[in-house]
Amino acid sequence: MDGKILSGLAGLGLSLLFSYVPGVKSWFDKLESDQKRGVVLLSLATIAVISYGLSCAGWWPQVTCDKAGIQTLIEAFVAALVTSQAAFLVSPKSKTGGSGQPPVGP
């Protein structure tokens, strides 16, 4: 599987995790929008660094451990970031609050 496709799937999975998994969703919903962007960015960067480390260790060879590999990793990171943001924007939003209860107020 191409690294960019795999990264896009990681971005999609992360977005769906924050949108639908009950404990994670309620925590994520409480954050300010800037904090949400930071969490997504940090999560994707962490995934990219771990992927690079695993590749260099030979445990999960997805990129090479050289300048070309880092460039590929950056391209994959951007693909994951774009995919996660697009998925978050188009995913249906729950009509309940973060606690599973209907929202209170108008």
N, C-alpha and C positions, 0 to 999 in steps of 0.2 A: 504494500500500500504506500502511496506517495506520502511524504512527510507533511505536505501542505494539507492534504485531505485529512490525514490523521490529526493534525493540529486544529483544523476546522471542526472536526468531530469533538475534540477536547473542548473547544470553545462552546460548541452547542451543548455538550453535556454539562458544562459548568453553569451555563445560563439556565438550563432546565433544572439543575440542582437548586439554584437560588430562587427559582420561580415556583417550584412545586413540592420539594421535599419538606414536610411539615416543620420539623425543628429548625432546619436551616432557613426556610422561608420566613418564619416568624422573627428570627434573629435579624435576617437581612432586611426585612420590611421596616424595622425600627431605625435603621441607619438613615442618615441624611443622604441626598443624592451624590454629593461629592465623596462621601465615605463609601458608598456603594461602588462608585467608579474605581476608587482606590483599592477596594477589596478584590474586585474583578481583575484589575491590572496586576496586583500583587500575586493573586492566585495563578494567573496565566504565566507570569514571570517565574514563579516557583516551579510550575510544571515544566517550563522550558529548561530551566537550569538542571532540574532533576533528570530530564530526558537527555541532556547533553552529558551529564555525569555518568549516567548508565551506559550511554553509547561509548564514551571514552574508556569506561571500565570493561567494555566488551560484553556486558550483560544484556543489553538491548540495543543492538547497533542500528540506529536510525540516521545518524549524521556522523561525518568524519571529524576527527579531533584535529582540525587545522583551520586556516583562515576561511576556506570554502565552507567548511562545516558550520562555522559561526555565522557566516552570511546566510546559509540555508536556515539555520535556527532562527535568525532574526526575521526572515521572510515568513517562516512558519508561525512565529509569535504574532506577527501582524495579521496573518490570516486567521489565527485563533481569536484575536481581539476583535476583528471585524465581524466574524461569525457570531461570537458571543453577544455583541451589541445588537446585531440584527435580529438574532433569535429572541433576545429579551424584549425588543420593541414589538415584534409581531406575535409573541406568545400571548394567549388569552390570559387575562388577569382574573383572579379569584374574586367572587363577590363577597367573600367573607373577610373578616379582619385577620390578622396574623395568628390569633388564638383559635381560629376555627369558628368563631362566633360572628354573626352578622355585624357589620360596622354600626356604631352608635352615632346618631346625629343626622342632620339633613343630607 
